[in-house]
Amino acid sequence: MGSAPLVPPIPGLKGDNVVVVNNYYKEKDKVTDDVVVFGGGLAGCECAIHLGQEGKRVHLVEMRDVLAPDANVRHRPLLLKEIEKYVTVHTGCKGLEVRPDGILCETKDGEQVLVPGTSVICALGQRSRTADVEALRGTAPFVRIIGDAAKVSTITNAVYWGYHAALDIGAGMD
């Protein structure tokens, strides 16, 4: 089941100039050379670096003061170095409205600023597909909810959870 992208009710976020990060490869033709990545978690940061490496001008908007706090402790410093090379970062900025020419944001000081870009990548996180998961309860002798279906996390954690679920299946067959 996994997870589904979080697309909050921010004005303009469902506009034609917006691509949800999960759909980037399907919709990359829509992405212009001036891009704002909306969300500075691991997915947003990795996408921003990729876009920068493709030669695009990339701005990243993040409400928190830190980028990619969900990244692996060994990977994060390398990720941040790449961000410095390719991306203009705007932390502590809350997105108020997506416009055709960028994202209108509010800084911690209450100042409104427009972060420029003609395309926006929405990378505001994921949400577990709990309703779909609940519909499957009781449909098999052994059901274990793992990975993003249980709690949105990283691929590394999903692999560990899958391994342990498989061990539990084996233990139940003795």
N, C-alpha and C positions, 0 to 999 in steps of 0.2 A: 504494500500500500504506500509506504513512504510518507512523504509530506507534500503539501501544496504551497505555492508561493503566497506570502502575505502581501496583500495589496490594500492598504488602509484607505478610508474614504477621504483622500486628499484631493482637492479640486484639480482637475487636469491630469490626474495619474492614469486615467484610462484613455488618454488622447492618442492620436495617430503617431505622435513623435515618441511614444513610450514603448519600450520592449522589456518584458519581464526577463530577468537574467536567465531563468530556466529555458527560455525560448530563444536565446541569443543565436544559436547556430541555425535555427529554422528561419529567423527573421533578420539575419545580419545585413541583408541588402537595404533594410530600412535605416540602418545606423549611419549617420553622417560623420564628417571628420571632426566635428565639435560636439563632444559628448559629456554629459553629466551622469556620473554613476551615483545613484541615490541609495546610500546605505554602505557603511564601512565595515561590515563584518567580513568574514573570510571570503565568501563568494564575491562580494562587491570589490574587495581589494584585488583578488585574483583577476577578476574581469577587467578592472581598471588598468592593471599592468598589461594584460593581453592587448587591450585597445591601444595603449601607449606604444607598445612594441610594434603595432601595425602602423604607427605613424599618426595616429589621431591625437588631437588636443583633448586632454581628459581632465575634468574636474571631478572631485569626489566630495560628496556632502554626507556628513555623519553628525548625528545629534550628540553622541557621547564625546568625551574628550580623548578617547583612545580608539585606535583602529585595530580591527581583527583580534579582540580579546579572546575569541574562540579558537584561534590558531594554535597549533602545536608549539610548545615552548622552544623547540629547536628550529622550527620553520619560521616562526614569527619575525625574528631579527632579519633574516634574509628577505622576507616578504616586504618589510618596512624599507629596506635599502632599495629595493626595486621600485617601491612607491615613490621614494624621493627622486628617482631618476625620471620617471614617466608621468607623474600625476601631480596636479595642483590640489592640495588637500584643504578642506574647510571643515574642521571639527568644531563641536559646540554650536552647530547650526541646525536649527529645526526647520524642515521643509514645510512651507505653508501652502504653496501652490505651484503646480507645474504649468509652465507657459510654453508657447512655441519657441521662445528665445532663451529658455533656461528655467531654473527653479528659484522662486522667491523664497528667501529664508529669513529666519529671525536669529540673530546672534544672542549670546548670553546677556549682552548689554541691552537687549531689546531693540537693537537697530535692524532695520530691514535691508537686505542686500539681494541683488540678483546674481546668482551664479550662472554664468553664460554657457549656453549649449543648445544646439538645434535638435539633438537627440537626447533622450533620457533612458538609462538602464535602471529599472526598478530592482533593487537588491535589498529589500527591507526585511528579509528573513523568511522563514518557513513555519508552517503550522502543521502538526500531525493531523492525518486524516482519520480522526477518531470515530466519526459516524460510520465510515466504511468498515473500519476495524470491528466496531461493535456488531455490525450486521453479520459478521462471520463467527461470532462467539457461538460455541456449541455445535459447529458444523463438522467437527472432526474429533477423534478421540484425544488428540493432543494439540492444543493451540497455544502458541507462545508469541507474544507481541514483542518485537525487537526493532532496533534501528529507529529511523525517523517516525515510524508508526507509533512507537512508544514515547519517545522524547527526541526532539530534533537535536542532532549532534553531528559528529563527524563520521566519515566512512570507516575510520579506524575503530571507533566504538561499535559501529554496526557489525563489523566483522567479528569482534570479540563476543558481542551478544549472540550472534549467529552460531559461533563455535560452541558457546556454553549451552545454547538451546539444543544443539545437536547432541551434546553429551547427555543432557537431560532425557532426550528421546531414547538414547541407547540405554540409559539407566532404567528407564521404565519398561524395557523389554526383557529384563532378566527374570 
